[in-house]
Protein backbone atom coordinates (compact mmCIF):
# COMPACT_ATOMS: atom_id res chain seq x y z
CA UNK A 1 0.00 0.00 0.00
CA UNK A 2 2.76 2.44 1.01
CA UNK A 3 4.83 1.43 -2.03
CA UNK A 4 1.94 2.22 -4.37
CA UNK A 5 1.24 5.52 -2.62
CA UNK A 6 4.89 6.54 -2.86
CA UNK A 7 5.06 5.52 -6.52
CA UNK A 8 2.05 7.65 -7.36
CA UNK A 9 3.37 10.66 -5.44
CA UNK A 10 6.80 10.21 -7.01
CA UNK A 11 5.43 10.17 -10.54
CA UNK A 12 3.16 13.12 -9.76
CA UNK A 13 6.11 15.25 -8.65
CA UNK A 14 8.96 14.11 -10.89
CA UNK A 15 7.25 12.48 -13.87
CA UNK A 16 9.56 10.60 -16.25
CA UNK A 17 12.59 11.48 -14.13
CA UNK A 18 11.55 8.68 -11.79
CA UNK A 19 12.82 6.20 -14.40
CA UNK A 20 16.45 7.20 -13.85
CA UNK A 21 18.64 4.23 -12.86
CA UNK A 22 19.52 5.82 -9.51
CA UNK A 23 15.85 5.77 -8.44
CA UNK A 24 16.60 2.19 -7.37
CA UNK A 25 19.06 3.63 -4.85
CA UNK A 26 16.34 5.95 -3.60
CA UNK A 27 13.97 3.04 -3.08
CA UNK A 28 16.66 1.18 -1.14
CA UNK A 29 16.96 4.14 1.23
CA UNK A 30 13.17 4.38 1.49
CA UNK A 31 13.04 0.73 2.58
CA UNK A 32 15.20 1.64 5.58
CA UNK A 33 13.12 4.76 6.21
CA UNK A 34 10.02 2.59 6.45
CA UNK A 35 11.72 0.24 8.94
CA UNK A 36 12.78 3.18 11.07
CA UNK A 37 9.27 4.61 10.77
CA UNK A 38 7.81 1.45 12.30
CA UNK A 39 10.37 1.52 15.11
CA UNK A 40 9.61 5.16 15.82
CA UNK A 41 5.87 4.50 15.91
CA UNK A 42 6.37 1.86 18.60
CA UNK A 43 8.54 4.22 20.62
CA UNK A 44 6.08 7.09 20.24
CA UNK A 45 3.21 4.82 21.30
CA UNK A 46 5.16 3.52 24.29
CA UNK A 47 5.25 -0.07 23.10
CA UNK A 48 8.45 -0.87 24.98
CA UNK A 49 7.81 -4.60 25.10
CA UNK A 50 8.57 -4.76 21.37
CA UNK A 51 12.15 -3.73 22.07
CA UNK A 52 14.85 -6.23 23.10
CA UNK A 53 15.47 -6.28 26.86
CA UNK A 54 18.96 -4.84 26.47
CA UNK A 55 17.51 -1.78 24.73
CA UNK A 56 15.02 -0.91 27.46
CA UNK A 57 17.23 1.45 29.49
CA UNK A 58 15.71 4.77 30.55
CA UNK A 59 18.30 6.84 28.63
CA UNK A 60 17.90 4.90 25.41
CA UNK A 61 14.12 5.01 25.54
CA UNK A 62 14.28 8.77 26.10
CA UNK A 63 16.61 9.10 23.09
CA UNK A 64 14.38 6.91 20.94
CA UNK A 65 11.34 9.00 21.79
CA UNK A 66 13.25 12.20 20.95
CA UNK A 67 14.48 10.63 17.71
CA UNK A 68 10.93 9.52 16.84
CA UNK A 69 9.67 13.07 17.41
CA UNK A 70 12.09 14.32 14.74
CA UNK A 71 11.78 11.36 12.40
CA UNK A 72 8.07 10.56 12.15
CA UNK A 73 6.87 13.83 10.52
CA UNK A 74 9.63 13.62 7.89
CA UNK A 75 8.96 9.98 7.01
CA UNK A 76 5.28 10.40 6.08
CA UNK A 77 4.82 9.62 2.35
CA UNK A 78 3.94 13.10 1.08
CA UNK A 79 6.62 14.80 3.19
CA UNK A 80 9.23 12.23 2.12
CA UNK A 81 8.45 12.87 -1.56
CA UNK A 82 8.35 16.65 -1.21
CA UNK A 83 11.73 16.72 0.53
CA UNK A 84 13.42 14.35 -1.91
CA UNK A 85 15.27 16.06 -4.69
CA UNK A 86 17.70 15.82 -7.58
CA UNK A 87 21.10 16.99 -6.40
CA UNK A 88 24.60 16.95 -7.80
CA UNK A 89 26.95 14.44 -6.18
CA UNK A 90 30.67 15.01 -5.59
CA UNK A 91 31.43 14.16 -9.22
CA UNK A 92 28.81 16.54 -10.59
CA UNK A 93 26.51 13.63 -11.47
CA UNK A 94 22.78 14.07 -10.87
CA UNK A 95 21.61 12.04 -7.88
CA UNK A 96 18.07 11.34 -6.73
CA UNK A 97 18.04 11.26 -2.93
CA UNK A 98 15.99 11.84 0.21
CA UNK A 99 16.08 15.28 1.83
CA UNK A 100 18.83 16.62 4.06
CA UNK A 101 17.00 16.28 7.39
CA UNK A 102 15.81 12.74 6.78
CA UNK A 103 19.21 11.79 5.37
CA UNK A 104 20.88 12.92 8.60
CA UNK A 105 18.40 11.02 10.76
CA UNK A 106 18.90 7.82 8.79
CA UNK A 107 22.66 8.30 9.03
CA UNK A 108 22.74 8.57 12.83
CA UNK A 109 20.12 5.89 13.53
CA UNK A 110 22.77 3.20 14.17
CA UNK A 111 24.49 5.43 16.75
CA UNK A 112 21.46 5.58 19.05
CA UNK A 113 22.27 3.80 22.28
CA UNK A 114 25.97 4.45 21.81
CA UNK A 115 25.90 8.25 21.71
CA UNK A 116 23.17 10.40 23.32
CA UNK A 117 20.81 11.94 20.78
CA UNK A 118 21.46 15.47 22.08
CA UNK A 119 25.19 14.92 21.54
CA UNK A 120 24.55 13.86 17.94
CA UNK A 121 22.40 16.97 17.43
CA UNK A 122 25.18 19.18 18.71
CA UNK A 123 27.82 17.35 16.66
CA UNK A 124 25.82 17.99 13.49
CA UNK A 125 26.40 21.76 13.69
CA UNK A 126 29.83 21.69 15.34
CA UNK A 127 32.32 23.55 13.18
CA UNK A 128 35.43 21.40 12.90
CA UNK A 129 38.57 22.93 11.41
CA UNK A 130 41.46 20.62 10.63
CA UNK A 131 45.03 21.56 9.80
CA UNK A 132 46.43 18.51 8.06
CA UNK A 133 44.24 16.01 6.21
CA UNK A 134 46.58 13.03 6.45
CA UNK A 135 46.98 11.68 9.98
CA UNK A 136 43.62 13.23 10.89
CA UNK A 137 41.78 11.74 7.88
CA UNK A 138 40.38 8.76 9.79
CA UNK A 139 39.15 11.07 12.57
CA UNK A 140 37.50 13.38 10.02
CA UNK A 141 35.89 10.41 8.29
CA UNK A 142 34.54 9.14 11.62
CA UNK A 143 33.10 12.56 12.50
CA UNK A 144 31.31 12.72 9.14
CA UNK A 145 29.96 9.20 9.60
CA UNK A 146 28.54 10.28 12.98
CA UNK A 147 26.65 13.12 11.32
CA UNK A 148 29.01 16.09 11.62
CA UNK A 149 28.21 18.30 8.62
CA UNK A 150 30.56 21.28 8.91
CA UNK A 151 34.20 20.27 8.43
CA UNK A 152 36.99 22.23 6.74
CA UNK A 153 40.52 20.94 6.27
CA UNK A 154 43.71 22.28 4.79
CA UNK A 155 46.59 20.19 3.42
CA UNK A 156 48.85 20.56 0.39
CA UNK A 157 50.00 16.93 0.27
CA UNK A 158 49.35 14.39 -2.51
CA UNK A 159 48.37 10.77 -2.06
CA UNK A 160 51.27 8.36 -2.53
CA UNK A 161 51.41 4.53 -2.32
CA UNK A 162 52.51 4.55 1.32
CA UNK A 163 49.28 6.39 2.25
CA UNK A 164 47.00 3.59 1.07
CA UNK A 165 47.12 1.47 4.26
CA UNK A 166 46.31 4.38 6.60
CA UNK A 167 44.17 6.92 4.76
CA UNK A 168 40.47 6.04 4.30
CA UNK A 169 40.28 8.03 1.05
CA UNK A 170 43.49 6.63 -0.52
CA UNK A 171 43.52 3.90 -3.17
CA UNK A 172 45.58 2.91 -6.20
CA UNK A 173 43.24 4.86 -8.51
CA UNK A 174 43.87 8.23 -6.88
CA UNK A 175 47.62 8.19 -6.27
CA UNK A 176 48.86 11.72 -7.05
CA UNK A 177 45.53 13.35 -6.16
CA UNK A 178 45.52 16.03 -3.45
CA UNK A 179 44.71 14.51 -0.07
CA UNK A 180 42.22 17.27 0.77
CA UNK A 181 40.40 16.80 -2.54
CA UNK A 182 40.17 13.02 -2.14
CA UNK A 183 38.93 13.35 1.44
CA UNK A 184 36.24 15.87 0.48
CA UNK A 185 35.02 13.51 -2.24
CA UNK A 186 34.78 10.64 0.26
CA UNK A 187 32.84 12.75 2.78
CA UNK A 188 30.40 14.02 0.16
CA UNK A 189 29.72 10.43 -0.86
CA UNK A 190 28.77 9.79 2.76
CA UNK A 191 26.60 12.88 2.96
CA UNK A 192 25.87 14.89 -0.21
CA UNK A 193 24.34 17.64 1.94
CA UNK A 194 27.42 18.16 4.12
CA UNK A 195 29.46 21.36 4.15
CA UNK A 196 32.89 19.83 3.58
CA UNK A 197 35.50 22.37 2.48
CA UNK A 198 38.85 21.19 1.18
CA UNK A 199 41.71 23.68 0.98
CA UNK A 200 44.61 22.39 -1.13
CA UNK A 201 47.36 24.52 0.31
CA UNK A 202 49.32 25.34 3.46
CA UNK A 203 48.28 27.01 6.68
CA UNK A 204 50.74 29.72 7.70
CA UNK A 205 51.09 32.08 10.66
CA UNK A 206 50.80 35.39 8.82
CA UNK A 207 49.80 36.95 5.50
CA UNK A 208 53.47 37.62 4.74
CA UNK A 209 54.07 33.86 4.54
CA UNK A 210 51.37 33.18 1.94
CA UNK A 211 53.06 31.73 -1.13
CA UNK A 212 50.05 30.86 -3.28
CA UNK A 213 46.36 31.65 -3.67
CA UNK A 214 45.56 28.29 -2.06
CA UNK A 215 47.45 29.02 1.17
CA UNK A 216 45.52 30.34 4.18
CA UNK A 217 46.45 32.08 7.40
CA UNK A 218 45.82 30.04 10.53
CA UNK A 219 43.87 32.89 12.13
CA UNK A 220 41.41 33.08 9.25
CA UNK A 221 41.05 29.33 8.93
CA UNK A 222 40.15 28.68 12.57
CA UNK A 223 38.27 31.95 13.16
CA UNK A 224 34.86 30.26 13.43
CA UNK A 225 36.05 26.91 14.84
CA UNK A 226 34.27 25.06 17.63
CA UNK A 227 36.88 22.30 17.46
CA UNK A 228 40.41 22.47 16.11
CA UNK A 229 42.30 19.37 15.06
CA UNK A 230 45.91 20.02 14.20
CA UNK A 231 48.47 17.59 12.84
CA UNK A 232 51.09 20.00 11.52
CA UNK A 233 54.78 19.19 11.91
CA UNK A 234 55.95 22.82 11.95
CA UNK A 235 56.65 23.41 15.65
CA UNK A 236 56.29 27.18 15.34
CA UNK A 237 52.89 26.89 13.65
CA UNK A 238 51.84 24.24 16.16
CA UNK A 239 52.71 26.52 19.09
CA UNK A 240 51.03 29.47 17.40
CA UNK A 241 47.82 27.50 16.86
CA UNK A 242 47.60 26.59 20.52
CA UNK A 243 48.23 30.19 21.53
CA UNK A 244 45.57 31.52 19.14
CA UNK A 245 43.07 28.84 20.15
CA UNK A 246 43.49 29.56 23.86
CA UNK A 247 43.28 33.31 23.31
CA UNK A 248 39.89 33.19 21.59
CA UNK A 249 36.90 34.51 23.55
CA UNK A 250 35.05 31.28 22.93
CA UNK A 251 37.93 28.87 23.34
CA UNK A 252 37.56 25.84 21.08
CA UNK A 253 38.88 22.48 22.10
CA UNK A 254 42.28 22.01 20.49
CA UNK A 255 42.81 18.35 19.77
CA UNK A 256 46.43 17.57 18.92
CA UNK A 257 47.33 14.29 17.28
CA UNK A 258 50.86 12.98 17.54
CA UNK A 259 52.63 12.45 14.21
Residue, then its C-alpha position, 0 to 999 in steps of 0.5 A: x500500500x505504502x509502495x503504491x502511494x509513494x510511486x504515485x506521489x513520485x510520478x506526480x512530482x517528478x514524472x519521467x525522471x523517476x525512471x532514472x537508474x539511480x531511483x533504485x538507490x532511492x527506493x533502497x533508502x526508502x526501505x530503511x526509512x520505512x523500517x525506522x518509521x515502524x520503530x519510531x511508531x512503537x517508541x512514540x506509542x510507548x510499546x516498549x515490550x517490542x524492544x529487546x530487553x537490552x535496549x530498554x534502558x531509561x536513557x535509550x528510551x528517552x533518546x528513541x522518543x526524541x528521535x521519533x519526534x524528529x523522524x516521524x513527521x519527515x517519514x510520512x509519504x507526502x513529506x518524504x516525496x516533497x523533501x526528496x530532490x535531484x542533487x549533484x553528487x561530488x562528481x557533478x553527477x545528478x543524484x536522486x536522494x531523500x532530503x537533508x533532514x531525513x538523510x541525517x536522521x537515517x545516518x545517525x540511527x545506528x548510533x542511538x544507544x551508543x551516543x546520546x541523541x542530544x550529543x549527535x544533534x550538537x555534533x551535526x552543527x559543530x564547526x570542525x577545522x582541521x590543519x592537516x588532512x593526512x593523519x587526521x583523515x580517519x578522525x575526520x571520516x569518523x566525525x562525518x559518519x557520525x553526522x558532523x556536517x561542517x568540516x573544513x581541512x587544509x593540506x597541500x599533500x598528494x596521495x602516494x602509495x605509502x598512504x593507502x594502508x592508513x588513509x580512508x580516502x586513498x587507493x591505487x586509482x587516486x595516487x597523485x591526487x591532493x589529499x584534501x580533494x580526495x577526502x572531500x570527495x569521500x565525505x560528500x559520498x557519505x553525505x551529499x548535503x554536508x558542508x565539507x570544504x577542502x583547501x589544497x594549500x598550506x596554513x601559515x602564521x601570517x599573511x606575509x608567509x602566503x606563497x600561493x592563492x591556495x594558502x591560508x592564514x591560521x587565524x582566518x582558517x580557525x576563526x569560526x572553529x568550535x573544534x580544532x584538530x591540528x596535525x602540523x609538523x611545523x613546531x612554530x605553527x603548532x605553538x602558534x595555533x595553541x596560543x591563538x586557540x586559547x586566546x579566543x573569547x570562545x575557546x575551542x577544544x584544540x585536539x592535537x594528534x601525535x605524528 
